[in-house]
Amino acid sequence: MNTFLVIVAVLALFPAGLFLFNLVLYRRCPKAVGMIKPVSVLIPARNEEISIAAALESVLADPNPDLEVVVLDDHSSDKTAEIVAGFARRDPRVRLHRAPPLPAGWCGKQHAYHVLSTLASHGWLIFLDADVRLERRSVGRMVRFMESEGASLGSGVPRQVTASFSERLLIPLIHFVLLSFLPLIRMRRSTDPAYAAGCGQLFIAKRADYEASGGHAAIRSTLHDGLRLPAQFRRHGFKTDLFDATDLAWVRMYQTGAEVWRGLGKNATEGMGHPKLIGPFTVLLLGGQVAPWALIAFIAMKGALGWTLLACCATLIPLLVRVIAALRFKQPVGAALLHPFGIAGLLFIQWAAFIRKLRGRSETWRGRVYSPDSNATATPLPMAPSSQEVG
């Protein structure tokens, strides 16, 4: 039992220490008052009539006259295109294009971003999900970070707005998993794809390096560009980096518990739920973040003060880390106190996705069905003309 407790303590305390060390390295972008650079903000939009207006308003609040916003209407069946067209008539920085038919073997999001990259006019590309809202002058700050760090691709996790219980319990774990298990200092000193990391909601790339790496076309079948795009850059020798986007952008990723389940599960088998990773991550998370809570009462009953103190440290220090993260990243502190339940829920979703893949179940996202092997589109799509600008 004592040996098991030592192992559990190491599994709990090492990630906590790495998180606190990484917190210093995970910097916010520098101020960029007066910085004007030509930048293309690229937004794929598929049935986004609820979100797209607010997204455009947030980007257009930037005073940069050399900013362009290119929106690709990806076969929407709602008023998305009509809303964007209205913005384009009022502001010449906005352009609307229709997406061509989705080719076999492509994920819809990767295809949309690939098409958008060919339509962009400028040397800096910002890939922005339609539900993300930028703060004023965020564009210039991201460019300044990239130039100061000499990176070809950068990404950050926006401030995650949560409302439902499942959102509050699970979504803040994005930061915890990222900073507890990725050594940022090694990431910055290497272009090894093993240290690839990013957030698919927000990327900024140097266009020449994006094209040289193959961009989204090289990861066409994946549902998980947050990992695959940085890895692709790194395979070509380009530097990728991470910045704290808490004060740059915000997003409410999902609206309901069912969406949280589907969203976290759809790309699980390309991340933590990958066949080669799900076992080690289960040991790391279950052993270090859940097991200490189960052991502490048992050890306390044995009356061994030293072992009880070790169990308390293994229990309370990760909890303290979650509270620090909640304050730093503007997350609900109350949910941080339910840390072991969040970890258990996250692992449950990973295993459910893994089992779905083993059983050959397809994934449905944004009205499209992807097979577990090829991720090829299975849902028939309406025919559309090649990408063209819409006035």
ZADONU-756979 format. One record per residue: x, y, z of N, C-alpha, C in turn. Coordinates in steps of 0.2 Angstrom, whole numbers, plus 2048, in hexadecimal, padded with zeros to 3 digits. Atoms other than C-alpha are relative to their C-alpha. Layout:
REM ZADONU-756979
XYZXYZXYZ...
//
This chain:
REM ZADONU-756979
8047FA8008008008008048068007FC7FA80080E80C8048038017F97FD7FF8078168097F37FB8037FC8057FE80480680C7EB7FE8078018027F97FE80381C7F48068057FD7FA7FC8038158237EF7FF8017F98027FF80781081F7DD7FB8057FE8057FB8018008287DE8028078027FE7F97FE8088377E78058037FA7FC7FE8068158387D87FC8027FB8057FF8068078377CB7FC8068028047FA7FF7FE8457D48048068017FC7FA7FF80C8517D98058027FA7FC7FE8068178507C97FC8047FB8047FB8048098577BE7FF8068038027FA7FD8058647CB8068058007FA7FC80181786A7CB8018027F97FF7FE80781886A7B87FB8057FE8057FB8028088747B78028078037FE7FA7FD80F8817C38068037FC7FA7FE80481F8827B97FE8037F98027FE8068168837A97FC8078008047FA80080B8917AF8048067FF7FB7FA80181A89D7AF8018007F97FE80080781E89879D7FA8017FB8067FF80480C8997977FE8078008017F97FF80C8AB7947FB8037FB8047FC8048008B878D8038037FB7FD7FC8068038C177D8018078027FE7FA7FE80C8D177F7FB8067FD8047FA8038038E277C8028027F97FE7FE8078038E876A7FC8067FE8037F98027FC8FA76A8038037FA7FE7FC8067FE9027598037FB7FB7FD8058058048F17517FB7FF7FA8048018057FD8F07408037FB7FB7FD8058048008E07367FA7FD7FB8058048047F78D87277FE7F98038028067FE7ED8CA72E7F97FD7FD8068038037E08BE7277FD7FC8068048047FB7D38B77347FB7FC7FC8048058047CB8A772D7FB7FD8048058037FC7BB8A17337FC7FB7FC8058058037B289172E7F98018038077FF7FD79F8937307FB7FB7FD80580580279388472F7FA8008058067FF7FC7828887368018048067FE7FC7FA7888967417FD8068018047F980077A8A37408008028078007FE7FA77A8A37538078048037F97FE7FE78D8A77558038057FB7FB7FC8057948AF7458008078018007F87FF78E8C17488048028067FC7FE7FA7968C27598077FF7FF7F98018027A68BA7528038057FC7FE7FA8057A78C77448018068048007FA7FC7A38D57508068018047FA8007FC7B18D075B8078017FC7FA7FF8047BE8CF74D8008077FD8007F98037B98DF7458008068057FF7FB7FB7BA8E87558088028007F97FE8007CD8E87528018057FB8007FA8047D28F974A8057FF7FA7FB8018067DF8F173E7FD8007F98037FF8067DB8F772D8027FA7FB7FD8058057E68E97257FD7F98028038077FE7DB8DB72D7FB7FE7FB8058038047D08D07227FD7FA8048038067FD7C38C47287FD7FC7FB8038048067BF8B671C7FC7FA8038058057FD7B08AB7207FE7FB7FB8028058057AD89B7177F97FD8038078037FF79A8967178017F87FE7FF80780279C8837187F97FC80080680480178B87D7117FB8018068047FE7FA78188671F7F87FF7FD80780080176E88371F7FC8058038037FB7FC76A89172A8028077FD7FF7FA80376D8A47288078038017F97FE7FF7808A472B8028047FA7FE7FC8067848AA7197FD8078008037FA8007778B771A8038058057FD7FC7FB77E8BE72A8078037FE7F97FE8027908BE7248008057FA8007FC80678B8C67137FE8078028027F97FE7838D571D8068038037FA7FD7FE7938D87268058027FA7FB7FF80579D8D77167FE8067FC8027FA8037928E570F8018068047FF7FA7FB7958F071E8088018017F98007FE7A88EC7208047FD7FB7FC8038067B48E97118057FB8037FB8057FD7BF8DF71D7FD7F98008038067FF7B38D171D7FE7FD7F98018048077B28C470E7FC7FA8028048067FF7A58B670D8017FC7FA7FF8048067A98A77027FC7F98028048067FF79F8976FF8057FA7FF7FB8068007A88867027FE7FC7FA8018058057AA87A6F47FE7F98048028067FD7A48686F78057FD8047FB8047FC7AD85E7048027FA7FD7FE8068047B88526FC8017FA8057FF8067FC7B98407028078008047FA8007FB7C583D7118028068047FF7F97FD7C484F7177FC8008068047FD7FB7BE8557287FE8077FE8027F98027B38647258048068027FD7FB7FE7BC86F7308078017FD7FA8008037CD86B7298008037F98017FE8077C686D7177FF8088008017F98007BF87E71C8068058017FA7FC7FF7CF8857238057FF7FA7FB8018067D987E7147FD8057FB8037FC8057CD8877088018088027FF7F97FE7CE8977138078037FF7F97FE8007E18977138018027F97FF7FE8077E08987007FD8067FE8037F98027D58A77008038068047FD7FA7FC7DF8B170D8048047FC7FC7FB8047E88C07078078028047FA7FD7FC7F58C37158047FA8037FB8047FE8048BB71D7FF7FD8078028037FA7FD8B872E7F97FD8008078038017EE8AC72F7FE7FE8088038027F97E38AA73F7FA7FC7FE8058048017D889B73F7FC8008068047FE7FB7C989F7497F97FC8008078038007BA89474E7FB8058008067FB8017A989D74B7FD8018078027FE7F97A589C75E8058038047FB7FD7FC7B58A47647FF8087FF8017F98007B48B77688078038027FA7FD7FF7C48C17677FF8078048007F97FC7C88D07738038057FB7FD7FA8057CD8E176B8087FF8017F98008017DF8E17658037F98017FD8077FF7E18CE7678047FE7FA7FC8028067E78CC7558078038007F97FD8007F68D87578047FD8057FC8037FB7FB8D07678027F97FF7FE8068027FB8BF7608068007FB7FA7FF8058068C57518068028047FA7FE7FC8128CD75E8037FA8037FE8067FC8138BD7688047FC7FB7FD8048058178B37588078037FE7FA7FD8038248BF7528068008067FC8007FB82C8C07638037F98027FE8077FF82D8AD7658037FD7FA7FD8038068328A97537FC7FA7FE80480680182489D7527FC8007F980480080681B8977427F97FF8018078017FF80B89174A7FF8018088017FF7F980489775B7F87FF8018078017FE7F48937648008018088017FF7F97EC8967757F97FE8018078027FE7DD89077F7FC8078028047FB7FE7D089E77F7FD7FF8078038017F97C78A27907F97FC7FE8058058017BA8947917FA8028048067FE7FC7A989A7967FB7FA8018038067FF79F88D79E7F98018048067FF7FC78D88C7A57FD7FA8038038067FD78687A7A78057FD8057FC8047FC78D86E7B48057FD7FD7FB8048037968637A88058047FC7FB7FB80379E87279F8058028067FB7FE7FA7A58787B08047FB8027FC8067FD7AB8677B58057FE7FB7FC8038057B38627A58058057FC7FD7FB8057B887179A8078038037FA7FD7FD7C58797A68067FB8007FA8058007CF8687A68048017FA7FB7FF8067D686E7958068038027FA7FD7FD7E287979E8047FB8047FD8057FB7E686C7AB8047FB7FC7FD8068047EA85E79F8068037FC7FB7FD8047F486A7948068028047FA7FD7FC7FF8727A18037FB8057FD8057FB8018627AC8047FB7FD7FC80580380885779F8048017FA7FC7FE8068108617918068058037FB7FC7FD8218687968028067FB7FF7FA80482187978E8078027FE7F97FE80283387C78F8037FB7FB7FD80580583786C7857FC8027F98047FF8068298717788038067FD7FD7FA8048328827758077FF7FE7F980180284387B7748017FA7FA80080680583E86D7677FA8017FB80580080583486B7577FD7F880080280780083185975C7F87FF80080880180181E8547577FD7FE8078028037FA81D84B7687FE8068058027FA7FC81B85D7707FB8047FD8057FC80380E8637657FA8018048067FE7FC7FF86C76D7FD8067FD8047F98037F28797687F97FF8028077FF7FF7E087E76A7FD8017F98037FF8077D687B75A7FB8067FF8047FA8007CB88A75F8048067FD7FC7F98027D989775B8077FE7FE7F98018027E98957518028077FC7FD7FB8047F48A27498067FD7FD7FB80380480089D73B8048057FC7FC7FC80680E8A57307FE7FC7FA8038038068068A271F8057FC7FC7FB80380481789D7168017F98047FF8067FC81A8907247FA7FB80080680480080888A7248007FC7F98008048078098867118067FB7FF7FB80580081A87E7137FF7FA8038018067FC8148727207FB7FC7FD80680480380586D7167F98028038067FD7FD7F98767227FA7FB8018058047FF7E886F7247FF7FA7FB8008058057E98657148047FA8027FC8057FE7F685A71C7FD7FC8068038047FA7EA85572B7F88007FE8077FF8037DA8557207FB7FB8038058047FE7D28467287FF8008088008007F87D584A73B7FA8058028047FC7FC7C88517478038048057FD7FD7FB7D58577528068047FE7FB7FC8027DF86574B8048048057FC7FE7FA7E486B75C8077FD8017FA8048007F185E75C8047FF7FA7FE8028077F385974A8048067FC7FD7FA8047F786B7438078028037FA7FE7FD80586F74F8057FA7FE7FC80680280C85D74C8038017F97FE80080880C8607398058067FF7FA7FA80181687173B8067FD8037FA8037FD8228687468047FB7FC7FD80580582585A73A8048037FB7FC7FC80582B86772E8058058037FB7FC7FC83786F73B7FE8078028027F97FE82C87E73F7FE8008078027FF7F982A8857507F98018028077FE7FD8198857598008028078007FE7F981588D7697F98018028067FF7FD8078907758008078048007FA7FB8018A077E7F98008038068007FC7F48A478B7FB8057FD8047FC8047E58AA7817FA8028058057FF7FB7DA8AD7917FD8077FF8027F98017DA8C078E8008027F88007FE8077DA8BF77B7F97FE7FD8068038037CA8B57777FC7FC8058048047FC7BC8AC77F7FB7FC7FC8048048047B089E77A7FC7FC8058048067FD7A28937808007FB7FB7FF8068057A78837787F97FC7FF80680480079787977C7FA8038048067FD7FC78587D7827FD7FC8048048057FC77F86D7898057FB8027FC8057FE78585E7928017FB7FA7FF8058067828537828058037FC7FA7FD80578D85F7788077FF8037F98017FD79B85E7858027F97FF7FE80780179A84B7848027FF7F87FE80180879A84B7708068047FE7FA7FC8027A785976F8067FD8037F98027FD7B485277B8017F97FD7FF8078027B18407748018007F88008018077B18447618087FF7FE7F98018027C48467608057FD8067FC8037FA7C983C7708057FB7FE7FB8058037D182E7668068027FC7FA7FD8037DD83A75E8048048057FD7FD7FB7E284176F8017FB8068008047FB7E183A7807FE7F97FF8038068017D682C77A8037FC7FB7FD8048057E282676D8027F98037FE8077FD7E681376F8068008037F98007FD7F88167738008058077FF7FB7FA7F48247807FB7FF8058058017FB7E481F7898027FC8067FE8037FA7EC8137948048048047FC7FC7FC7FA81E79A7FD8068038037FA7FD7EF82D79C7FB7FD8068058037FB7E28227A68047FF8077FC8017FA7F081D7B28028078037FE7F97FE7F782F7B37FA8048048067FC7FE7E68377B67FC7FD8068048047FB7DD8297C08058008067FC8017FB7EC8267CA8028068047FD7F97FC7F28387CE7FA8048028057FB7FF7E18417CE7FA7FD8048068037FD7D48357D48027FB8067FE8057FB7DD8277DE8028038077FE7FD7F97E48337EC7FA8018048067FF7FC7D28377F17FD7FA8038038067FD7CD8257F38057FD8057FB8037FB7DD8217FD8008048067FF7FC7FA7DD82F8097FC7FE8068048027FA7CF8298148027F98037FD8077FE7D68178148068018047FA7FF7FD7E781D8197FF8038078017FC7FA7E18298267FD7FB8068038057FB7D781A82F8067FC8037FA8047FE7E88118308048048067FD7FC7FB7EE82083B8088017FE7F97FF8027FF8218318018087FE8007F98018028348338048027F97FC7FE8068108358267FD7FE7F980380280680782B8197F98047FF8067FC8017F783581C8028077FE7FE7F98038008468198027FF7F97FF80180780783F8097FA7FF7FC8068018037F683A8047FC8077FF8047FA8017EF84B8088048057FB7FC7FC8057FD8547FE7FE7FE7F98028038077F98487EF7F98027FE8067FE8017E784D7F17FF8087FF8027F98007E78607F58048047FB7FC7FC8057F68667EA7FD8007F98048008067ED8617DA7FA8058008067FC7FF7DD8697E18028088007FE7F97FF7E78797E58028037F97FE7FE8077EE8797D37FA8027FC8077FF8047DC8787CC7FE8078028037FA7FD7D78877D78058067FD7FB7FB8047E78917D07FE8017F98028008077E288C7BF7F98047FF8067FD8017D08927C18018078017FF7F98007D68A37C78048037FA7FC7FD8067E38A57B97FC8007FA8038018077D889F7AB7F88028018077FD7FF7C78A77B27FB7FA7FF8048068007BF8967B57FC8008078048017FA7B28917C28047FD8067FC8037FA7BB88E7D37FC7FA8038048057FD7AD8837D98017F97FC7FF8068047AF8777CB8077FD8017F98027FE7C28767CF8007FB8068018047FA7BD86F7E07FE7F97FE8038078027B58607D78057FD7FB7FB8028047C585C7CE8007F87FF8008078027C58497D07FA7FD7FC8068028047B48487CA8008027F87FF7FE8077B88527BA8057FB7FD7FC8058037C78467B77FD7FA7FF8038068017BD8377B97FB8017FA8047FF8067B083E7AD8038017F97FC7FF8067BD8437A08037F97FE7FE8078027C48317A17FB7FC7FD8068048027B382A79F7FE8017F88017FE8077B183478F8057FD7FB7FA8028047C282F7887FF7F87FF8018078017BE81C78B7FA7FF7FC8068018047AD81E7848018017F87FE7FF8077B48257748047FB7FD7FB8058027C28187737FC7FA7FF8048068027B580A7747FB8017FA8047FF8067AA8127678047FF7FA7FC8018067B981275B8017F97FF7FE8078017BD80075F7FA7FC7FD8068038037AB7FC75B7FE8027F98017FE8077AC80574A7FB8058008057FB8007A081374F8028067FD7FE7F98037A08237457FF8058048017FA7FD7A183474B7FC8057FC8047FB8037948427478028078037FF7F97FD7998547487FE8057FA8027FB8047928637407FC7FE7FA8058038057858597368047FB7FB7FC80480479384E72F8027FA8037FE8067FD79783C7328077FE7FE7F98028027A98367338017F98037FF8077FE7AE8247338068008057FB8007FB7BA81F7418077FE7FD7FA8018037C78197358038057FB7FE7FB8057C88257277FE8078018037F97FF7BE83472E7FD8037FA8037FE8067B783571D7F98028018077FE8007A783E71A7FB7FB7FE80580580279883371A7F98037FE8067FD80178A83F71A8008047F98017FD8077848457088008088018007F87FF7888587067FC8037F98037FC80677E8646FA8068027FC7FB7FE8057888686EB8008088007FF7F980078F87A6EA8068027FB7FB7FE80579A8846DE8078008047F97FF7FD7AD8856E17FF8078048007FA7FB7B18926EF8008067FC8017FA8047AC8A36E97FE8058058027FA7FC7AA8B46F17F98027FF8077FE8017998B96F57FF8078038017F97FF7948CB6F57FB802806
//
